[in-house]
Amino acid sequence: MESPDTPSRGYAEVHVTAASPEVARRVAEVLRHCFAATEQRSYPAGAEGATRLELTVDTMRTAEPARSWLESSRSTGHTDRGLGQD
């Protein structure tokens, strides 16, 4: 039996904390481009305009870029490259 806080099989809860609502929305937009997702929910995340954004993504319904990445990561494992490195 799954706990009420655990998403259903094939779904993931995503929490983004960013310095501004615009940055959080841009991250959510990228996720929605790759996965089917619920409407985002946003909350204040501190004094100075920070935002916490939450959404649920369906990992079973992926768009082509995510599907390709997921399939290749399953077969080869992950790499330890830093962000922005090729």
C-alpha positions as CSV (number, residue, x, y, z in Angstrom):
1,M,0.0,0.0,0.0
2,E,1.3,3.4,-1.0
3,S,1.4,6.3,1.5
4,P,-0.8,9.3,0.7
5,D,2.4,11.3,0.0
6,T,3.7,8.9,-2.6
7,P,2.6,9.5,-6.1
8,S,0.9,6.7,-8.1
9,R,3.1,4.4,-10.1
10,G,4.6,6.2,-13.1
11,Y,4.1,9.7,-11.6
12,A,6.7,11.9,-9.9
13,E,6.1,15.0,-7.7
14,V,8.4,17.8,-8.7
15,H,9.2,20.7,-6.4
16,V,11.1,23.7,-7.7
17,T,12.4,26.5,-5.5
18,A,13.7,29.5,-7.4
19,A,14.6,33.1,-6.7
20,S,11.7,34.4,-8.8
21,P,8.4,33.1,-10.1
22,E,9.6,33.5,-13.7
23,V,12.5,31.2,-13.2
24,A,10.3,28.6,-11.6
25,R,7.8,28.8,-14.5
26,R,10.6,28.4,-17.0
27,V,11.7,25.1,-15.3
28,A,8.1,23.9,-15.2
29,E,7.7,24.7,-18.9
30,V,10.7,22.5,-19.8
31,L,9.3,19.7,-17.7
32,R,5.9,20.0,-19.4
33,H,7.7,19.9,-22.8
34,C,9.1,16.5,-21.9
35,F,6.4,15.0,-19.8
36,A,2.6,15.2,-19.4
37,A,2.1,17.3,-16.2
38,T,-0.6,18.7,-14.0
39,E,-1.1,22.4,-13.6
40,Q,1.6,23.9,-11.4
41,R,0.9,25.2,-7.9
42,S,3.1,28.0,-6.6
43,Y,3.8,29.3,-3.1
44,P,6.0,32.0,-1.6
45,A,9.4,30.6,-0.5
46,G,10.9,33.3,1.6
47,A,11.3,37.0,1.9
48,E,12.7,38.6,-1.3
49,G,10.2,37.1,-3.8
50,A,11.4,33.5,-4.0
51,T,8.9,30.9,-5.2
52,R,8.2,27.3,-4.6
53,L,6.5,25.5,-7.5
54,E,5.0,22.0,-7.4
55,L,3.7,19.9,-10.2
56,T,3.1,16.2,-10.9
57,V,4.6,14.6,-14.0
58,D,3.5,11.5,-15.8
59,T,6.7,9.6,-16.5
60,M,4.8,7.0,-18.6
61,R,3.7,9.7,-21.2
62,T,7.0,11.3,-22.3
63,A,7.7,13.4,-25.3
64,E,10.5,12.4,-27.7
65,P,13.4,14.3,-26.0
66,A,12.7,12.8,-22.6
67,R,12.1,9.3,-24.1
68,S,15.4,9.3,-25.9
69,W,17.2,10.5,-22.7
70,L,15.5,8.0,-20.5
71,E,16.2,5.1,-22.8
72,S,19.9,6.0,-23.2
73,S,20.4,6.6,-19.5
74,R,18.9,3.1,-18.7
75,S,21.2,1.4,-21.1
76,T,24.5,3.2,-20.3
77,G,24.0,4.5,-16.8
78,H,24.6,8.1,-15.9
79,T,27.8,10.2,-16.3
80,D,29.5,12.4,-13.8
81,R,29.8,15.3,-16.2
82,G,29.0,18.7,-14.8
83,L,26.2,20.9,-16.1
84,G,26.9,22.6,-19.4
85,Q,29.7,20.2,-20.3
86,D,29.6,18.0,-23.5
